[in-house]
Each structure stands twice: as C-alpha cells, then as structure tokens.
Amino acid sequence: MVYFMGRRYDNGNGPPLPPRIKAAFDYLDHVRVLTTQFDASLPARELTAVEKSVQLAALRALQQYLLGEMDFAEPKPADKKAGKPDEDDGSASEQKCAT
C-alpha cells in the first residue's frame, strides 16, 4: 500500500480555505502520519487524550464547514488610520505660535 506523505498546497482552484479549516486539515494529516504503522516490528502509536480531543474538534469543524452550517470567515482587520492623524498631511503636525 502506498501513502502520500507530501504537503497539500493551495494551487488556486476555487476560493481559499478559511485558516481554521486549513488548520483542521493539517492537524488531521499530522494525526494520520503519527498513527500510520510502517514497520510491523514496532507497535502502532496511540493518540493521547488531548490529541484525540483535538482530532474530534477538527472533525466537527470540518463537518460544520462542509455541510454549510458555519463558514468560519475571519473578520477583516480594522482600519489603522481611523484613530491617528496622517503624518504625511503636515497640517496636524504644524504648530503655530500666537506671538
């Protein structure tokens, strides 16, 4: 049996995956690599309780995303110029003396 152990690359087919969904896919790939037994003389590695709970959370997130229950869209960052005056403007940085 042949296993593909390479990384998945987003080659631009369709819209990009949300970061949480990409992380879920990456973690499931990691779990698969950990638990795949390549040498019959070595015992298979079991997942710890924490690894199993993260695996279940990743599977739930993928299920919700693929069924359309949640989109996991990240909010756009706030505009940084809203609270601070622009330094290139010059009008805010000029101070006039009333003498």
Wavefront OBJ file of the C-alpha trace (Angstrom):
o trace
v 0.000 0.000 0.000
v 1.324 3.443 -0.929
v 0.724 6.508 1.238
v 1.115 10.046 0.012
v 3.028 11.934 2.709
v 3.506 15.238 0.905
v 2.011 18.563 1.879
v -1.207 19.799 0.363
v -0.781 23.064 -1.484
v -3.475 25.537 -2.300
v -2.972 25.891 -6.038
v -5.669 28.498 -6.501
v -8.512 26.257 -7.636
v -11.576 27.905 -6.182
v -11.806 30.184 -3.169
v -9.144 29.868 -0.454
v -9.940 27.860 2.654
v -10.509 29.715 5.917
v -7.475 29.498 8.239
v -9.327 27.370 10.823
v -10.362 24.814 8.214
v -6.857 24.687 6.767
v -5.505 24.101 10.287
v -8.056 21.305 10.817
v -6.948 19.570 7.603
v -3.290 19.991 8.584
v -3.887 18.521 12.041
v -5.724 15.517 10.607
v -2.768 14.951 8.258
v -0.467 15.123 11.279
v -2.573 12.558 13.174
v -2.561 10.249 10.165
v 1.224 10.408 9.978
v 1.534 9.693 13.714
v -0.748 6.662 13.703
v 0.300 5.053 10.411
v 2.373 1.960 11.110
v 5.162 1.484 8.590
v 7.173 -1.163 10.418
v 5.356 -4.251 11.705
v 8.066 -4.857 14.298
v 7.179 -1.596 16.088
v 3.849 -1.178 17.874
v 1.441 1.384 16.431
v 1.392 4.708 18.229
v -1.805 5.543 20.102
v -3.072 9.102 20.408
v -3.109 10.754 23.813
v -6.365 12.041 25.287
v -5.533 15.615 24.288
v -4.671 14.583 20.722
v -7.939 12.639 20.438
v -9.976 15.620 21.660
v -8.272 17.962 19.176
v -8.865 15.413 16.424
v -12.584 15.298 17.264
v -12.760 19.110 17.333
v -11.082 19.258 13.902
v -13.543 16.697 12.526
v -16.509 18.656 13.947
v -15.212 21.893 12.416
v -14.790 20.216 9.014
v -18.256 18.710 9.247
v -19.816 22.096 10.024
v -17.873 23.763 7.206
v -18.601 21.126 4.563
v -22.299 20.939 5.449
v -22.575 24.727 5.251
v -23.540 25.179 8.887
v -20.674 27.623 9.513
v -18.418 29.499 7.124
v -15.553 30.239 9.586
v -14.910 33.544 7.834
v -12.279 35.674 9.525
v -13.218 39.324 10.113
v -11.274 41.916 8.175
v -8.741 43.873 10.238
v -9.832 47.323 11.367
v -8.521 50.392 9.569
v -5.440 51.707 11.407
v -5.821 55.294 10.140
v -9.149 55.857 11.893
v -7.704 56.980 15.241
v -4.404 58.617 14.276
v -3.731 61.661 12.088
v -1.732 61.046 8.959
v 1.920 62.094 9.278
v 2.209 62.976 5.585
v -0.596 65.515 5.864
v 1.504 68.103 7.693
v -1.485 70.106 8.957
v -1.798 68.101 12.162
v 1.908 68.298 12.935
v 2.314 72.058 12.391
v 2.070 74.223 15.467
v 1.753 77.985 15.166
v 2.816 80.453 17.812
v 0.484 83.326 18.570
v 3.114 85.992 19.282
l 1 2 3 4 5 6 7 8 9 10 11 12 13 14 15 16 17 18 19 20 21 22 23 24 25 26 27 28 29 30 31 32 33 34 35 36 37 38 39 40 41 42 43 44 45 46 47 48 49 50 51 52 53 54 55 56 57 58 59 60 61 62 63 64 65 66 67 68 69 70 71 72 73 74 75 76 77 78 79 80 81 82 83 84 85 86 87 88 89 90 91 92 93 94 95 96 97 98 99
